[in-house]
Each structure stands twice: as structure tokens, then as C-alpha cells.
Amino acid sequence: MAQKEDRLKTCITDSYGSPEELAKILDLGVVMLFYLEEDTFSRREVQSVVEALKGIGEWLRETTNEL
């Protein structure tokens, strides 16, 4: 498991600079979801995406604190 986490951290750092920067991008994605046009997705689909993004953002922040 630790090896997978290390590879993920390396990928995030290479792509976004830091887990915190990716968390900021995910936060922006959450805000963007508020501006979706009606009937594009079901309310439940949007809520599921928001929950997933929030969870990833929280994990990234915890990871940043551990580094």
C-alpha cells in the first residue's frame, strides 16, 4: 500500500507541484459544479462527484501535512 501511495504522491507532485495545488484545483472543480446548466446531470450524479472531490481534497490535505 505504501508503494502505491508513494507513486501517487510522485504523480501528483510531477503533475501539479504539490498535493495542496491539486486540492486547490479540485476545490475549483467543486465551485464549477454550482454553475452547471440544469438537466445536464441528475442531482444525485452531481452530489456524488462533489462528495468524491471533497474526499480526495481532504486526503490530499492530510498527505500534505504528513510530508
C-alpha distance (Angstrom), angle and dihedral (degrees) to the residues before:
residue distance angle dihedral
M1 . . .
A2 3.80 . .
Q3 3.80 90.3 .
K4 3.82 91.1 54.8
E5 3.80 90.6 49.1
D6 3.80 91.0 49.8
R7 3.81 91.1 51.1
L8 3.81 90.4 48.2
K9 3.81 91.9 49.3
T10 3.81 90.4 49.2
C11 3.80 91.4 49.0
I12 3.80 91.9 48.8
T13 3.80 92.6 47.2
D14 3.82 92.2 47.6
S15 3.80 93.0 47.9
Y16 3.81 103.5 35.4
G17 3.80 107.1 15.4
S18 3.78 95.2 -116.7
P19 3.79 141.6 3.7
E20 3.83 87.7 -104.9
E21 3.82 91.3 58.4
L22 3.81 90.8 51.0
A23 3.81 88.9 48.3
K24 3.82 88.8 55.0
I25 3.80 90.6 51.5
L26 3.80 90.5 49.3
D27 3.81 89.7 49.8
L28 3.79 88.5 53.7
G29 3.81 88.6 50.7
V30 3.79 89.6 54.9
V31 3.80 90.4 52.2
M32 3.81 91.0 48.0
L33 3.80 90.1 55.6
F34 3.80 88.2 65.8
Y35 3.80 89.2 64.6
L36 3.78 98.0 53.6
E37 3.75 116.1 128.3
E38 3.77 116.0 -109.2
D39 3.79 118.0 -94.6
T40 3.81 92.8 22.4
F41 3.80 92.1 109.2
S42 3.76 133.8 -2.4
R43 3.78 116.5 -93.9
R44 3.81 90.1 -115.0
E45 3.83 92.2 52.7
V46 3.79 90.9 53.3
Q47 3.80 91.6 46.6
S48 3.80 90.4 51.5
V49 3.79 91.4 52.6
V50 3.79 91.8 47.8
E51 3.80 91.4 50.2
A52 3.81 91.3 49.9
L53 3.81 92.8 47.8
K54 3.78 91.9 48.8
G55 3.79 91.2 49.7
I56 3.80 92.4 50.1
G57 3.80 90.8 46.9
E58 3.80 91.2 51.9
W59 3.80 91.4 48.8
L60 3.79 90.7 49.6
R61 3.78 91.7 51.3
E62 3.82 90.6 50.7
T63 3.80 89.0 48.8
T64 3.81 90.7 51.1
N65 3.80 90.6 53.0
E66 3.81 90.5 52.1
L67 3.82 94.5 51.9
